[in-house]
Amino acid sequence: MANRQFNFICAAAVASAFTSGLMSAPTWAQETSTTVSAPAPSPSDSAKSKSTDQIQTVIVTANKRKEDASKVPLSISVIGGDELAAQHIEDFASATRSIPNISFSGGGGGGNAGNGPGLSNIEMRGISSSGGFSTVGVYLDDVSMSAGNVYSMGTAEPKFFDLDHIEVLRGPQGTLYGASSMGGTVKFISNQPNLKEQEFNATADVSHTAGGGTNNTETVVVNQVLTPGELALRIGLETAHKSGFIDQVNPTTGAVIAKGINWEDDRVARLALKWSPTKDLSITPSVFFQQVNAGDIDVAYLALGNGTPLANNQTSKQVREPGKDVLVVPSLTVNYGMGIGDLTSVTSYFKRVFNRTQDGTTVNSTYLATQIIPKTPAATQLAGIVNDLPSAVFLNNEITQFSQEIRLASKPYDPSVSPITWVVGAYASNMNTNITDNEPVYGINQAFQSAGLDVNNPADLSGAVANGFPNDNSYYSHRMFHDTQQSVFGEANYYFSPTLHATAGLRYLEAKDTFKRVADFYFAGGPTLNYAESTGSKATPKFAVTWEVNPTNTIYATAAEGFRVGGPNFQLPEPYCGLSSNPSKYDPDTLWSYEIGNKSRFLNNTLSVNADLFHIDWKNLQQSITVTQCGYAYNTNVGSATSDGGEIEVKYKPTPHIVLDFAGGYTHAVLADSAGAAVGITGANKGANVPGVPKFNVALTGQYNFDLNDDVQGFVRTAAHWTGTSNGSLDPSNPDYQRPAYANVDLSAGASFEKFDISAYVRNVANSQKIIQRPEVQYAAGEVYRMSPRTIGVTLSGKL
């Protein structure tokens, strides 16, 4: 059935492309080329570029070389630095609402870590998984920040600071970007040092959030030309404070204890030096630093423990959940132009340290209360006491990765030289992930002692082990993952004519993963030591055909394979989980993606209509299986899935002063069999929706630019976003199973003067507080995640 559906889709796409030229790979068409720009481009930059007659060219680096996006056989969305500033988009969750077929969910293995800074996982085109490695690659320039899906954190999220643009590459990118890019890749492209012009840019933003307080952001970027045309230094600094809007209340009375506990403080710095001693050689060392301190997660509760409803954005948790997330990304990039092609070397180091606290009260204390042997009245009374004891989960995460890539790309196509263009390269990485987990239940030893019972005696506490609660700690674990990868890759284009060429690419990768775990205390079943390892290799091909029907209409078709490496599991504690064994490792999973699209311009380059259709076959899915009895999970391979859909983006400039944008995506991602249900994954039946994937998302934006006088330009802008329904879980009994559709509208207006610009904005105009996700942090608390409340602000920027 799926094949017949896809054949019909392809036939329809081809017919549409030839008859109307309305099929094309989505490109968020910017108004200007993606060249060096200010850290937060001012309204004047945006207004002046938007008053031009035509839609300008977008330059991307998706294929490891600078190319016109309209000629790349790939579904790409691009959001420029000016667009981020004009729309006041400041985090990835907001950006995904403007990009077709990309979404986010609470991190930590499918939502059990909650929502907040550093806790989201990214899904693209229906490729979503809480187990194994990530399905979407994340890059800061040429530095990979992709890691595994772990229960304690989500994807690394660099702030939108001093960015030239963001590239979203949909579909498998395994040939050029390796494993964990099976759903796609997100690239954050920084502004580079400018060798020709001095720059000084400063921006200040002040806003107020409904139900919260005052927010502020200050940014300064300096580009200093040290030797004209040869040496330049770029330094950027940003500080930001976001007021919290969630209030903590007394778990018994509901009285407010503290206001705005989910505040956030950010510190960001970037330094880059570019040295170009000759026209063919450039050396660019850089370092990116980011620290995000969060007071709590962005999750509220629905009611007190006694069932009394809570107001919106309140929580009755006993233990707050702060976090400190630090990113450090130094790199050295060398570019050397030779006669045969352009040589690029990227040496990089990526470090993320994320320390956070999770409220473990209903996970640990409530469970332990049910395990007390009710043989005396004292034991019965003790169960109620233990049930109310506060418990914290202290999670200390650290990821470090050293990587080296070297590649050689041929010169751009020249029919007088050769019908072939190519890129070849090699990549190696060494990643270490360490997770330390401590889970004290405060007062448990004293409670047992007061009741005359022994916390370490199996006759008083089911499953008790000797020395089970030292210093009230119920669980200690240190998990150590070591992942090494080596790969070679290449991609070639053969031009049958200047307007028709075929692409073939291949990447061969070898990987080795080792895992070591040291654990102790009650929830570990006593002292344990686990070790496992996994090795594997994989070749991932890619094929494409591109036909430039005419200078403003390009048709393409692509077939590509994507995959994730496998990995080891640790042995679950048999007495606690009731399992004699679980798989010692899980294997890679793979998919094939088929795509057809077209990129078109009309009406003297004032209208672009870009769209594509895709079909994906996903096999041997990496799945996380939770053992209900003990709450532990392990990864395995089971089942298959399919994903069908498409994207479309339209940009229209009916006059030089009006710009209209429409972007939309549709995805139908379902399980293709019931193999998951057969091994105990509740709801994993054939036809079930893949979790975390909205059926559709749509963004509609309009901007009007006008001249107040000869020296002052103004603009007004509105943006509306719709996100469709989805399922947050396979299990129909999960509170997050049904995620509703939701919408929001943003407004902004501003004026630009010679040296400074001012704009005012409103995000979430209607102050929508619709519940859009229900992450499972405290399983009995009824947690909910809403959009941030309405925020009204003013931005002032200046330049020299």
C-alpha positions as a printed Julia matrix, in Angstrom:
800×3 Matrix{Float64}:
  0.0     0.0     0.0
  2.82    2.4     0.94
  4.57    1.82   -2.4
  1.38    2.48   -4.38
  0.83    5.67   -2.36
  4.38    6.81   -3.01
  4.16    6.07   -6.75
  1.07    8.24   -6.9
  2.8    10.99   -4.94
  5.81   10.94   -7.27
  3.62   11.01  -10.38
  1.69   13.97   -9.02
  4.9    15.78   -8.14
  6.41   15.3   -11.59
  3.25   16.47  -13.3
  3.03   19.54  -11.09
  6.69   20.39  -11.59
  6.49   20.25  -15.38
  3.16   21.99  -15.79
  3.37   24.79  -13.29
  6.89   24.79  -11.89
  5.44   24.91   -8.42
  7.49   22.12   -6.9
 10.72   22.96   -5.11
 12.82   22.15   -2.1
 11.88   24.62    0.64
 14.27   27.45    1.16
 13.44   30.14    3.69
 14.28   32.82    1.18
 16.16   35.64    2.76
 16.04   39.12    1.41
 19.79   39.36    1.11
 22.65   36.96    0.54
 23.95   35.32    3.67
 27.11   37.36    3.99
 28.77   38.81    7.06
 26.28   40.87    9.05
 25.74   42.35   12.47
 25.0    40.13   15.46
 21.41   41.25   15.72
 20.71   43.07   12.47
 18.71   46.2    12.98
 15.32   47.01   11.47
 17.08   49.36    9.09
 19.08   46.53    7.58
 15.92   44.52    7.2
 13.82   47.38    5.88
 16.36   48.59    3.35
 16.93   45.13    1.92
 13.21   44.46    1.83
 12.54   47.56   -0.23
 14.4    46.09   -3.2
 12.36   44.9    -6.17
 13.45   41.25   -6.24
 14.05   38.28   -4.0
 17.78   37.92   -3.6
 19.98   34.82   -3.82
 20.56   32.65   -0.75
 24.02   31.12   -0.35
 24.3    27.92    1.7
 27.01   25.44    2.67
 24.85   22.31    2.81
 27.15   20.41    0.41
 30.36   21.56    2.13
 30.83   24.36   -0.43
 29.17   27.72   -1.0
 26.28   27.34   -3.43
 23.08   29.0    -4.56
 20.37   27.24   -2.53
 18.05   27.17   -5.56
 20.48   24.84   -7.35
 21.07   22.34   -4.51
 19.1    19.05   -4.84
 18.08   19.09   -1.22
 15.21   20.33    0.93
 16.65   23.3     2.81
 15.24   26.02    5.02
 17.37   29.04    5.84
 16.64   31.65    8.49
 19.0    34.6     8.27
 20.29   36.64   11.17
 18.1    39.53   10.02
 15.01   37.31   10.1
 15.8    36.1    13.62
 16.12   39.71   14.75
 13.06   41.01   12.87
 10.85   38.22   14.25
 12.45   38.39   17.71
 13.07   34.63   17.64
 15.36   33.81   20.54
 15.2    30.04   21.07
 14.97   26.9    18.97
 11.47   25.99   20.15
 10.2    29.26   18.63
 12.24   28.8    15.45
 10.78   25.37   14.76
  7.3    26.88   14.47
  8.52   28.83   11.42
 10.23   25.88    9.69
  8.31   23.1     7.93
  8.39   19.6     9.4
 10.71   20.17   12.32
  9.57   19.97   15.93
 10.78   19.56   19.49
  9.77   17.5    22.51
 10.85   17.34   26.12
 14.22   15.67   26.3
 15.53   12.83   28.35
 14.16    9.77   26.63
 10.79   10.88   25.35
  9.81   13.56   27.78
 10.61   12.22   31.25
 13.18   14.93   31.87
 10.74   17.78   31.33
 10.93   20.9    29.22
 13.38   23.72   29.71
 16.79   24.98   28.58
 18.9    22.1    27.28
 16.14   19.51   27.71
 14.56   19.36   24.25
 15.07   16.76   21.52
 14.65   17.68   17.85
 12.55   15.7    15.38
 12.48   16.12   11.62
 10.21   14.62    8.95
  8.75   12.1    11.4
 12.11   10.61   12.38
 11.77   10.71   16.13
 13.22    8.37   18.72
 13.81    8.44   22.46
 16.27    5.54   22.34
 19.77    5.2    20.92
 21.59    8.07   19.31
 20.06   11.35   18.15
 18.2    11.39   14.82
 19.04   15.0    13.9
 22.61   16.27   13.66
 23.42   19.63   15.24
 26.42   21.66   14.09
 27.94   24.96   15.15
 29.68   25.95   11.93
 31.61   22.74   11.11
 31.66   21.37   14.66
 29.33   18.48   15.46
 27.43   18.72   18.75
 25.34   15.58   18.22
 25.14   13.07   21.07
 23.03   10.16   22.22
 19.48   10.29   23.53
 19.99    9.98   27.27
 17.52   10.28   30.11
 19.22   13.22   31.77
 19.5    15.88   29.05
 18.43   16.92   25.58
 20.19   18.42   22.55
 22.8    21.14   22.93
 21.22   24.49   22.01
 23.58   27.34   21.13
 21.95   30.74   21.55
 21.06   32.75   18.46
 24.06   35.02   18.93
 26.11   36.7    16.18
 24.7    34.28   13.61
 24.84   34.8     9.88
 22.08   32.25    9.38
 20.68   28.86   10.35
 20.48   26.07    7.77
 17.96   23.26    8.25
 18.75   20.34    5.93
 15.86   17.89    5.74
 16.32   14.23    4.93
 19.32   11.94    5.52
 22.67   13.72    5.47
 24.81   10.66    6.15
 27.11   11.09    3.14
 28.52   14.46    4.17
 27.55   14.64    7.86
 27.72   11.04    9.06
 25.66    9.11   11.57
 22.84   10.7    13.62
 21.78   12.87   10.67
 19.21   10.35    9.45
 16.32   12.77    9.88
 18.31   15.82    8.89
 20.88   18.33   10.1
 20.7    21.78   11.71
 23.67   24.08   11.15
 24.28   27.3    13.09
 26.52   29.45   10.86
 28.37   32.21   12.7
 29.41   35.59   11.35
 33.09   35.46   10.4
 35.7    38.18   10.97
 35.52   40.87    8.3
 38.95   41.66    6.88
 37.83   44.92    5.26
 35.5    46.86    7.55
 35.53   47.94   11.17
 32.27   47.17   12.97
 30.76   48.06   16.3
 27.24   46.86   17.02
 25.34   47.16   20.28
 21.82   46.01   21.05
 19.67   46.35   24.16
 16.31   44.66   24.57
 13.86   45.13   27.45
 10.55   43.31   27.74
  7.91   42.15   30.19
  6.26   38.74   30.36
  2.66   38.41   31.54
  2.59   36.73   34.93
  6.34   37.1    35.14
  8.63   40.1    35.25
 11.18   42.12   33.32
 13.51   40.52   30.78
 16.63   42.1    29.37
 19.32   41.27   26.82
 22.5    43.22   26.06
 24.73   42.4    23.1
 27.98   43.93   21.87
 29.98   42.78   18.84
 33.22   44.37   17.68
 34.99   43.56   14.43
 38.51   45.01   14.51
 40.58   45.06   11.33
 44.16   44.62   12.49
 45.77   44.47    9.06
 43.48   45.5     6.19
 42.74   42.57    3.92
 44.87   40.2     6.01
 44.04   40.06    9.73
 40.85   40.75   11.69
 39.48   39.97   15.13
 35.78   39.55   15.97
 34.61   39.58   19.58
 31.03   39.28   20.75
 29.48   39.3    24.22
 25.91   38.8    25.35
 24.15   38.76   28.69
 20.47   38.02   29.16
 17.94   37.55   31.91
 14.53   35.98   31.41
 12.06   36.35   34.22
 10.26   33.23   35.32
  6.49   32.94   35.0
  5.86   29.75   36.99
  5.15   30.13   40.72
  5.85   27.53   43.39
  3.03   26.93   45.89
  2.69   25.04   49.16
  1.84   21.37   48.36
 -0.83   21.37   51.1
 -2.36   24.85   51.22
 -1.66   26.14   47.7
 -0.2    29.39   49.05
  2.49   30.93   46.86
  5.98   30.19   48.2
  8.08   31.75   45.44
  7.3    33.57   42.2
  8.91   33.11   38.82
 11.05   30.11   39.74
 11.79   29.2    36.08
 14.01   32.24   35.48
 17.02   32.0    33.18
 20.35   33.85   33.07
 22.58   33.57   29.98
 26.18   34.46   29.31
 27.54   34.07   25.78
 30.91   34.98   24.29
 32.53   34.33   20.95
 36.01   35.2    19.76
 37.31   34.56   16.24
 40.56   35.62   14.56
 40.98   35.38   10.81
 44.42   35.53    9.23
 44.72   35.51    5.45
 48.42   35.96    4.62
 47.73   35.2     0.95
 44.6    35.23   -1.19
 44.58   31.42   -1.16
 45.12   30.77    2.54
 43.04   31.64    5.59
 43.44   30.43    9.16
 40.57   30.98   11.59
 40.85   29.99   15.24
 37.67   30.6    17.23
 36.07   29.78   20.55
 32.41   29.84   21.57
 31.37   29.91   25.22
 27.87   29.74   26.63
 26.53   29.39   30.16
 22.82   29.01   30.87
 21.65   29.07   34.48
 18.01   28.11   34.92
 16.05   28.37   38.15
 13.66   25.58   37.17
 12.04   23.84   34.23
  9.13   25.29   32.22
  6.61   22.77   33.51
  3.58   23.53   35.69
  1.25   21.26   37.67
 -2.49   20.98   37.24
 -3.47   20.32   40.86
 -2.3    19.8    44.42
 -1.89   16.3    45.76
 -5.4    16.47   47.25
 -6.9    17.25   43.84
 -7.4    21.0    44.34
 -6.91   22.65   40.92
 -4.03   25.09   40.51
 -4.04   28.3    38.52
 -2.13   28.39   35.23
  1.65   28.29   35.61
  1.81   27.08   39.19
  3.65   24.08   40.62
  3.45   22.38   44.01
  6.74   20.5    43.77
  8.73   20.01   46.97
 12.17   20.13   45.33
 13.09   22.8    42.79
 14.79   21.74   39.56
 17.57   24.2    38.68
 20.19   23.59   36.0
 23.54   24.94   34.87
 24.45   24.2    31.24
 27.89   25.19   29.93
 29.07   24.85   26.32
 32.66   25.4    25.21
 33.45   24.98   21.51
 36.98   25.91   20.35
 37.96   25.16   16.75
 40.66   25.82   14.18
 39.64   26.09   10.53
 42.2    26.25    7.72
 41.19   26.93    4.12
 43.72   26.66    1.31
 42.93   27.17   -2.35
 44.92   25.01   -4.74
 44.76   24.45   -8.45
 42.95   21.14   -8.05
 40.45   22.46   -5.51
 39.88   23.97   -2.09
 41.33   22.21    0.94
 39.6    22.6     4.33
 40.75   21.32    7.7
 38.56   21.63   10.79
 40.04   20.7    14.16
 37.54   21.04   16.96
 36.71   20.29   20.56
 33.23   20.25   22.02
 32.5    20.2    25.74
 29.17   20.34   27.48
 28.75   20.23   31.25
 25.12   20.13   32.34
 24.41   19.81   36.05
 20.79   19.74   37.07
 18.42   18.73   39.83
 15.2    16.83   39.28
 12.41   16.45   41.81
 12.32   12.74   42.6
  9.62   12.83   45.27
  6.85   10.96   43.46
  9.34    8.68   41.73
 11.42    7.65   44.74
  9.53    8.48   47.94
  6.11    7.37   46.73
  7.52    4.11   45.39
  9.44    3.35   48.58
  6.3     3.93   50.62
  4.6     1.11   48.71
  7.49   -1.27   49.52
  7.22   -1.0    53.33
  6.02   -4.31   54.79
  2.69   -3.48   56.59
  3.12   -5.88   59.53
  2.59   -3.34   62.36
  0.69   -0.07   62.89
  4.08    1.66   63.04
  4.9     0.34   59.57
  1.57    1.54   58.21
  2.15    5.0    59.67
  5.7     4.97   58.33
  4.44    4.43   54.79
  2.55    7.71   54.93
  5.59    9.53   56.31
  7.95    8.16   53.64
  5.44    9.0    50.91
  5.78   12.71   51.81
  9.56   12.82   52.18
 11.25   15.11   49.63
 13.65   13.44   47.22
 16.08   14.97   44.77
 17.75   13.52   41.69
 21.17   15.11   41.15
 22.29   14.63   37.56
 25.81   15.62   36.53
 26.34   15.3    32.77
 29.55   15.87   30.86
 30.22   15.37   27.15
 33.63   15.95   25.59
 34.49   15.35   21.96
 37.6    15.88   19.89
 37.1    15.73   16.13
 39.11   16.26   12.98
 37.79   16.66    9.46
 39.8    17.28    6.33
 38.21   17.61    2.91
 39.09   18.68   -0.62
 36.45   20.2    -2.88
 36.9    20.78   -6.59
 36.43   24.18   -8.13
 32.88   25.12   -9.18
 31.56   23.61  -12.39
 33.19   24.98  -15.53
 32.17   23.24  -18.78
 35.44   24.28  -20.39
 37.45   22.45  -17.72
 35.6    19.28  -16.7
 32.08   17.82  -16.57
 32.72   16.62  -13.0
 32.75   18.39   -9.63
 33.51   16.54   -6.43
 34.32   16.63   -2.73
 36.26   13.98   -0.79
 37.22   13.88    2.86
 37.92   12.0     6.07
 36.55   12.44    9.58
 37.45   11.08   13.01
 35.95   11.74   16.44
 36.49   10.65   20.01
 33.6    11.29   22.39
 33.26   10.63   26.11
 29.96   10.96   27.97
 29.82   10.76   31.76
 26.59   10.79   33.76
 26.57   10.73   37.55
 23.24   10.16   39.27
 22.6    10.53   43.03
 19.06   10.29   44.45
 18.73   11.05   48.17
 15.41   10.65   49.97
 15.82   13.17   52.75
 15.02   11.76   56.21
 14.38    8.15   55.27
 16.88    6.65   57.71
 15.53    8.75   60.57
 11.94    7.84   59.67
 12.67    4.1    59.8
 14.63    4.47   63.02
 11.78    6.39   64.67
  9.36    3.62   63.64
 11.64    0.95   65.11
 12.25   -0.61   61.68
 15.43   -1.33   59.74
 15.72    0.33   56.35
 18.25   -2.32   55.28
 16.18   -5.33   56.37
 14.17   -7.12   53.62
 11.66   -8.08   56.31
 10.8    -4.4    56.79
 11.38   -3.02   53.28
 10.85   -5.13   50.19
 14.01   -5.35   48.11
 16.23   -3.87   50.82
 19.96   -4.44   50.51
 22.78   -4.0    52.99
 23.97   -0.41   53.22
 21.08    0.63   50.97
 20.64    4.28   52.11
 23.96    5.81   53.22
 23.4     9.51   53.94
 19.79    8.94   52.83
 20.94    8.21   49.26
 18.71    5.66   47.54
 20.7     5.36   44.32
 24.17    6.06   42.98
 25.24    5.52   39.4
 28.16    6.59   37.25
 27.72    5.8    33.56
 30.63    6.18   31.18
 30.17    6.03   27.4
 33.11    6.11   24.99
 32.33    6.49   21.3
 34.95    6.58   18.54
 34.24    6.99   14.83
 36.36    7.08   11.7
 34.97    7.65    8.24
 35.83    8.56    4.68
 33.37   10.2     2.34
 32.98   11.5    -1.17
 30.41   13.01   -3.47
 30.62   13.7    -7.2
 28.47   15.52   -9.74
 28.55   14.62  -13.44
 27.18   17.27  -15.81
 25.62   15.72  -18.92
 25.03   19.33  -19.95
 25.25   22.67  -18.13
 21.6    22.21  -17.07
 21.48   18.49  -16.23
 23.69   16.67  -13.75
 23.66   13.55  -11.57
 25.05   13.24   -8.05
 26.44   10.15   -6.35
 27.9    10.04   -2.86
 29.11    7.49   -0.35
 30.34    7.5     3.23
 31.98    4.54    4.96
 32.07    4.66    8.75
 33.5     2.45   11.47
 32.44    2.97   15.08
 33.17    1.47   18.48
 31.17    2.15   21.62
 32.07    1.03   25.11
 29.99    1.39   28.23
 30.87    1.09   31.9
 28.55    1.55   34.84
 29.23    1.59   38.56
 26.11    1.58   40.73
 25.1     1.01   44.34
 22.42    1.37   47.04
 18.75    0.39   47.1
 17.64    1.08   43.54
 20.77   -0.58   42.13
 20.12   -3.77   44.09
 23.46   -3.33   45.82
 26.97   -2.81   44.38
 27.16   -3.55   40.65
 29.72   -3.12   37.91
 28.72   -3.42   34.24
 30.81   -3.32   31.09
 29.71   -3.74   27.5
 30.94   -2.77   24.07
 29.64   -2.6    20.54
 31.37   -2.24   17.19
 30.03   -1.74   13.71
 30.53   -0.3    10.26
 28.25    1.11    7.61
 28.35    2.5     4.07
 25.66    5.1     3.29
 25.03    6.07   -0.34
 23.2     9.0    -1.89
 21.94    9.58   -5.43
 20.37   12.65   -7.02
 19.45   14.09  -10.39
 19.11   17.84  -10.98
 17.62   19.49  -14.07
 17.62   23.24  -14.51
 14.61   23.45  -16.82
 15.32   27.13  -17.26
 17.27   29.74  -15.26
 14.38   30.13  -12.79
 13.09   26.56  -12.51
 15.03   23.59  -11.15
 13.69   20.06  -10.7
 15.46   17.41   -8.63
 15.01   13.88   -7.32
 17.01   12.33   -4.48
 17.41    8.91   -2.88
 19.59    8.66    0.23
 20.26    6.27    3.09
 20.57    7.36    6.7
 21.54    5.46    9.81
 22.46    5.58   13.48
 25.24    3.55   15.06
 24.34    0.89   17.6
 25.53    0.77   21.2
 25.82   -1.23   24.41
 23.32   -1.71   27.27
 23.98   -2.36   30.94
 22.52   -5.35   32.75
 19.43   -4.32   34.69
 19.31   -5.36   38.38
 17.56   -8.76   38.39
 16.1    -8.7    41.94
 14.65   -5.23   41.45
 13.45   -5.45   37.82
 12.5    -9.14   37.74
 14.48   -9.77   34.54
 16.91  -12.64   34.12
 18.64  -10.69   31.33
 18.23   -7.91   28.79
 20.08   -7.38   25.49
 23.74   -6.47   26.0
 23.67   -4.18   22.96
 21.46   -2.74   20.25
 22.2    -2.58   16.53
 22.21    0.29   14.03
 18.93    1.31   12.44
 18.67    2.52    8.87
 16.28    4.27    6.53
 15.93    5.12    2.87
 14.49    8.48    1.91
 13.07    9.31   -1.52
 12.36   12.9    -2.45
 11.26   14.87   -5.49
 11.06   18.63   -5.67
 11.37   21.83   -7.63
 12.74   25.33   -7.0
 11.08   28.1    -9.0
 11.0    31.87   -9.42
  8.33   33.83  -11.27
  7.18   37.36  -12.11
 10.62   38.83  -12.65
 12.0    37.17   -9.53
  9.36   38.62   -7.21
  7.69   35.28   -6.47
  9.32   32.05   -5.35
  7.38   28.83   -4.84
  9.35   25.93   -3.41
  8.01   22.51   -2.47
  8.84   18.83   -2.28
  7.31   15.43   -1.52
  9.08   12.62    0.34
  8.69    8.99    1.36
 10.83    7.3     4.05
 11.21    3.61    4.91
 12.73    3.15    8.38
 13.92   -0.3     9.48
 15.13   -1.95   12.68
 14.12    1.0    14.88
 16.18    1.72   17.96
 13.59    1.74   20.74
 13.79    2.4    24.46
 11.87   -0.19   26.51
 10.99    0.73   30.1
 10.55   -2.09   32.6
  7.42   -1.06   34.5
  8.36   -2.93   37.65
 11.51   -0.91   38.3
 11.48    2.1    35.95
 14.8     1.19   34.3
 15.02    1.21   30.5
 17.19   -0.45   27.9
 17.58    0.03   24.15
 16.77   -2.58   21.56
 15.87   -2.86   17.88
 12.33   -3.67   16.97
  9.89   -2.79   14.22
  9.78   -0.5    11.21
  8.06    2.75   10.25
  7.19    4.86    7.24
  6.91    8.61    6.84
  5.23   10.44    3.95
  4.74   14.14    3.47
  5.95   17.32    1.92
  6.94   20.92    2.44
  6.14   24.15    0.63
  7.42   27.69    1.04
  6.22   30.72   -0.89
  7.68   34.21   -0.88
  6.0    37.06   -2.74
  6.96   40.72   -3.16
  3.95   42.29   -4.89
  5.61   45.7    -4.42
  9.11   46.67   -3.28
  7.6    47.53    0.11
  5.54   44.39    0.83
  6.9    40.93    1.6
  4.66   37.92    2.16
  5.95   34.54    3.35
  4.13   31.24    3.62
  5.75   28.03    4.91
  3.99   24.73    5.57
  4.74   21.09    6.12
  2.74   17.85    6.39
  4.0    14.55    7.82
  2.28   11.2     8.19
  4.71    9.03   10.17
  3.42    5.67   11.42
  4.68    2.28   12.56
  4.68   -0.22    9.71
  4.22   -3.32   11.9
  3.34   -4.44   15.44
  6.74   -5.86   16.32
  7.13   -3.36   19.18
  3.85   -4.41   20.8
  4.97   -8.03   20.59
  7.94   -7.33   22.88
  5.98   -5.27   25.39
  5.98   -1.68   24.07
  2.45   -0.55   24.89
  0.7     0.95   21.88
  3.42    0.04   19.38
  0.91   -1.39   16.91
  0.88   -1.13   13.16
 -0.48    2.25   12.11
  0.34    4.0    15.41
  1.7     7.52   14.98
  5.41    8.0    15.63
  5.6    10.07   18.86
  6.53   13.74   18.8
  5.59   14.42   15.18
  2.92   17.09   14.42
  0.67   16.3    11.48
  1.36   19.74   10.03
  2.84   23.13   10.79
  2.18   26.41    8.97
  3.69   29.88    9.25
  2.34   33.0     7.53
  4.31   36.26    7.72
  3.71   39.67    6.23
  5.84   42.81    6.37
  5.26   46.32    5.08
  8.22   48.68    4.74
  7.78   52.41    4.25
  9.7    55.68    4.3
  8.83   58.14    7.06
 11.09   60.69    5.35
 14.32   60.67    3.34
 16.35   59.54    6.36
 13.97   57.35    8.36
 12.49   54.04    7.29
  9.8    52.12    9.12
  8.23   48.67    9.06
  5.32   46.72   10.53
  5.29   42.94   10.67
  2.95   40.17   11.71
  3.56   36.43   11.91
  1.03   33.67   12.58
  1.97   30.06   13.34
 -0.14   26.92   13.45
  1.08   23.54   14.73
 -1.01   20.43   14.2
 -1.96   17.55   16.48
  0.54   14.89   17.48
  1.04   12.05   19.91
  3.57   12.41   22.7
  3.62    8.68   23.41
  2.67    5.34   21.89
  0.78    4.4    25.05
 -2.85    5.68   24.96
 -2.9     5.78   28.77
  0.01    8.22   28.87
 -1.17   11.78   29.73
  0.98   13.08   26.86
 -0.62   10.74   24.3
 -2.87   13.37   22.71
 -1.12   16.65   21.92
 -3.55   19.27   20.56
 -3.14   21.65   17.66
 -2.27   25.21   18.69
 -1.59   28.63   17.2
  0.03   31.93   18.1
  0.51   35.37   16.56
  3.45   37.78   16.92
  3.6    41.48   16.0
  6.42   43.99   15.61
  7.01   47.49   14.28
 10.01   49.77   14.13
 11.87   52.69   12.68
 15.45   53.06   11.43
 17.6    56.14   11.66
 21.1    56.79   10.45
 23.0    55.29   13.4
 20.37   53.57   15.47
 17.13   51.63   15.21
 14.2    51.04   17.5
 11.46   48.44   17.35
  8.61   47.26   19.55
  7.17   43.76   19.54
  4.57   41.49   21.05
  5.06   37.72   21.2
  2.05   35.47   21.74
 -0.38   38.36   21.23
 -3.42   36.44   22.51
 -1.48   35.23   25.57
 -2.39   31.65   24.67
 -1.91   29.29   27.6
 -3.11   26.17   25.87
 -1.51   22.97   27.15
  0.61   21.69   24.26
  2.63   18.9    25.95
  2.39   16.85   29.15
  5.95   15.72   29.97
  6.31   13.03   32.63
  8.59   14.41   35.3
  6.53   13.59   38.37
  4.36   10.74   37.22
  1.53   11.47   39.66
  1.58   15.26   39.51
 -0.15   16.02   36.18
  2.57   18.15   34.61
  1.83   20.45   31.68
  3.9    22.51   29.26
  2.5    25.69   27.74
  3.91   28.35   25.45
  5.56   31.26   27.2
  2.97   33.92   28.12
  2.59   37.15   26.17
  5.76   39.21   26.11
  5.88   42.9    25.14
  9.25   44.51   24.51
 11.39   47.2    22.92
 14.71   46.76   21.15
 17.26   49.54   20.6
 20.35   48.97   18.49
 23.16   51.13   17.23
 26.2    50.79   15.03
 29.37   52.66   14.25
